[in-house]
Amino acid sequence: MADNVNDIEENEDGGLFEHFRFEADPGQKPIRIDKFLVDRLEGTSRNRVQLAADAGSILVNGQPAKSNYKVKPRDVVSIVLDYPKREFELIPEDISLDVVFEDEELMVVNKPAGMVVHPGHGNYSGTLVNALAYRFKDLPMFNADDPRPGLVHRIDKDTSGLLVIAKTERAKNNLAMQFFKKTTQRTYQALLWGVPKESEGTVTGHIGRSLKNRQVYTVFPEGEYGKHAVTHYKVLEDLGYVSLVECRLETGRTHQIRVHMKYIGHPLFNDSTYGGDVILRGTTFTKYKQFVQNCFALCPRQALHAKSLGFTHPVTGEQMFFESELADDMQQLVDKWRGYVASR
């Protein structure tokens, strides 16, 4: 289980892999699961076990368990993570990157949609990490056994936009702490189905893996499961049946914007995982249906872009801020909707 400070905040799509499994003895007396695991896992703590439970990574008899669950005789306790137990060989690949900024400590890149951040789940080559392994192979910090060299946060495969990557250990630790303490600034732009009633607002709701489908995430309003998550949004443009919205992350949970926007009734346009890849607003006219299908083809992914990124330079203390243009497919999509609204 990773330390919460160095925990990567945003996951790629994919399943879970079992890393540890313990079966309680027939004579096991009831004992809190955090104590049960601390006694069996070398070098861990109750706090780390509790964080893992909150993240849905601890299962009892196949179901997510809270950290105060009391283990009973013959309970099967397993720890699951989103990457395989046996790490793959990381192969450096000479892949072109859109580098926005680079110095001796860090690098900011503009990731294209479709590029997976790190290998796994059938994507073992062509990823950002493969490219970083090639670029960093001569750096002192590079470790061929590290499956995520330089990563302190990530964005989904089909989300485009800005990422900061550490090139030294001190930069990695410092930046990871900034993300953990929520002192970074990140804004995204998303095209949503429909227009939120309030032009500005805040969505708050714990996010965790769905208890019905472990491949997707959901909001737990009462906070019984998942992690605390806060998204601030502002409508930038009303485009009739869709809207262009700016989202500012206060936390960085898996699929946070996608899940929070669906929760308030406005899934991201063409987000197949969360129901945005069908017509959710508009008319029944054949011409309109064809227009939307053309839009889906133009931007064949969720319409989400990591627009800006701000942080403190880990060595100089300088306030760094970067902005990027919308990815070409998403810009064309927005322009197409603008044209549709203008012609009505």
ChimeraX attribute file (.defattr): number of C-alpha atoms within 10 A of each C-alpha:
attribute: neighborCount
match mode: 1-to-1
recipient: residues
	/A:1	15
	/A:2	11
	/A:3	12
	/A:4	15
	/A:5	17
	/A:6	18
	/A:7	16
	/A:8	21
	/A:9	19
	/A:10	16
	/A:11	18
	/A:12	19
	/A:13	17
	/A:14	14
	/A:15	14
	/A:16	15
	/A:17	16
	/A:18	16
	/A:19	15
	/A:20	13
	/A:21	13
	/A:22	15
	/A:23	16
	/A:24	16
	/A:25	12
	/A:26	10
	/A:27	9
	/A:28	13
	/A:29	12
	/A:30	13
	/A:31	13
	/A:32	15
	/A:33	24
	/A:34	24
	/A:35	17
	/A:36	18
	/A:37	20
	/A:38	16
	/A:39	13
	/A:40	10
	/A:41	12
	/A:42	8
	/A:43	7
	/A:44	15
	/A:45	14
	/A:46	16
	/A:47	14
	/A:48	16
	/A:49	24
	/A:50	19
	/A:51	21
	/A:52	24
	/A:53	23
	/A:54	22
	/A:55	19
	/A:56	24
	/A:57	24
	/A:58	29
	/A:59	18
	/A:60	20
	/A:61	13
	/A:62	11
	/A:63	13
	/A:64	20
	/A:65	22
	/A:66	24
	/A:67	19
	/A:68	13
	/A:69	14
	/A:70	16
	/A:71	23
	/A:72	19
	/A:73	13
	/A:74	14
	/A:75	17
	/A:76	16
	/A:77	23
	/A:78	21
	/A:79	22
	/A:80	21
	/A:81	18
	/A:82	17
	/A:83	17
	/A:84	15
	/A:85	12
	/A:86	8
	/A:87	12
	/A:88	13
	/A:89	12
	/A:90	20
	/A:91	16
	/A:92	19
	/A:93	17
	/A:94	13
	/A:95	14
	/A:96	9
	/A:97	14
	/A:98	11
	/A:99	13
	/A:100	15
	/A:101	12
	/A:102	14
	/A:103	9
	/A:104	10
	/A:105	17
	/A:106	18
	/A:107	16
	/A:108	18
	/A:109	18
	/A:110	22
	/A:111	25
	/A:112	19
	/A:113	24
	/A:114	14
	/A:115	17
	/A:116	25
	/A:117	24
	/A:118	25
	/A:119	23
	/A:120	19
	/A:121	14
	/A:122	7
	/A:123	12
	/A:124	16
	/A:125	17
	/A:126	18
	/A:127	21
	/A:128	24
	/A:129	26
	/A:130	25
	/A:131	20
	/A:132	23
	/A:133	25
	/A:134	16
	/A:135	18
	/A:136	20
	/A:137	14
	/A:138	10
	/A:139	12
	/A:140	10
	/A:141	16
	/A:142	19
	/A:143	15
	/A:144	15
	/A:145	11
	/A:146	12
	/A:147	18
	/A:148	19
	/A:149	25
	/A:150	24
	/A:151	23
	/A:152	26
	/A:153	19
	/A:154	22
	/A:155	25
	/A:156	20
	/A:157	20
	/A:158	21
	/A:159	23
	/A:160	26
	/A:161	25
	/A:162	27
	/A:163	23
	/A:164	24
	/A:165	22
	/A:166	25
	/A:167	24
	/A:168	19
	/A:169	15
	/A:170	14
	/A:171	20
	/A:172	23
	/A:173	16
	/A:174	20
	/A:175	27
	/A:176	22
	/A:177	18
	/A:178	18
	/A:179	22
	/A:180	19
	/A:181	11
	/A:182	15
	/A:183	15
	/A:184	19
	/A:185	18
	/A:186	23
	/A:187	21
	/A:188	22
	/A:189	24
	/A:190	30
	/A:191	27
	/A:192	28
	/A:193	27
	/A:194	21
	/A:195	21
	/A:196	20
	/A:197	8
	/A:198	10
	/A:199	13
	/A:200	14
	/A:201	14
	/A:202	15
	/A:203	14
	/A:204	17
	/A:205	22
	/A:206	20
	/A:207	27
	/A:208	27
	/A:209	21
	/A:210	16
	/A:211	14
	/A:212	9
	/A:213	9
	/A:214	14
	/A:215	13
	/A:216	18
	/A:217	23
	/A:218	26
	/A:219	23
	/A:220	19
	/A:221	14
	/A:222	8
	/A:223	15
	/A:224	12
	/A:225	23
	/A:226	24
	/A:227	22
	/A:228	18
	/A:229	22
	/A:230	21
	/A:231	20
	/A:232	17
	/A:233	24
	/A:234	17
	/A:235	21
	/A:236	15
	/A:237	16
	/A:238	17
	/A:239	20
	/A:240	16
	/A:241	16
	/A:242	22
	/A:243	23
	/A:244	22
	/A:245	22
	/A:246	22
	/A:247	25
	/A:248	21
	/A:249	20
	/A:250	19
	/A:251	20
	/A:252	24
	/A:253	22
	/A:254	25
	/A:255	21
	/A:256	23
	/A:257	26
	/A:258	24
	/A:259	23
	/A:260	26
	/A:261	21
	/A:262	20
	/A:263	18
	/A:264	10
	/A:265	14
	/A:266	23
	/A:267	27
	/A:268	30
	/A:269	30
	/A:270	26
	/A:271	21
	/A:272	14
	/A:273	17
	/A:274	20
	/A:275	15
	/A:276	21
	/A:277	20
	/A:278	15
	/A:279	17
	/A:280	16
	/A:281	13
	/A:282	14
	/A:283	11
	/A:284	9
	/A:285	9
	/A:286	8
	/A:287	10
	/A:288	14
	/A:289	15
	/A:290	11
	/A:291	15
	/A:292	18
	/A:293	15
	/A:294	14
	/A:295	20
	/A:296	19
	/A:297	13
	/A:298	16
	/A:299	20
	/A:300	19
	/A:301	23
	/A:302	27
	/A:303	29
	/A:304	30
	/A:305	28
	/A:306	26
	/A:307	23
	/A:308	19
	/A:309	20
	/A:310	16
	/A:311	20
	/A:312	17
	/A:313	16
	/A:314	18
	/A:315	10
	/A:316	8
	/A:317	9
	/A:318	10
	/A:319	10
	/A:320	12
	/A:321	14
	/A:322	17
	/A:323	16
	/A:324	16
	/A:325	13
	/A:326	20
	/A:327	22
	/A:328	14
	/A:329	17
	/A:330	25
	/A:331	14
	/A:332	15
	/A:333	21
	/A:334	23
	/A:335	12
	/A:336	17
	/A:337	20
	/A:338	15
	/A:339	12
	/A:340	14
	/A:341	13
	/A:342	9
	/A:343	7
	/A:344	6
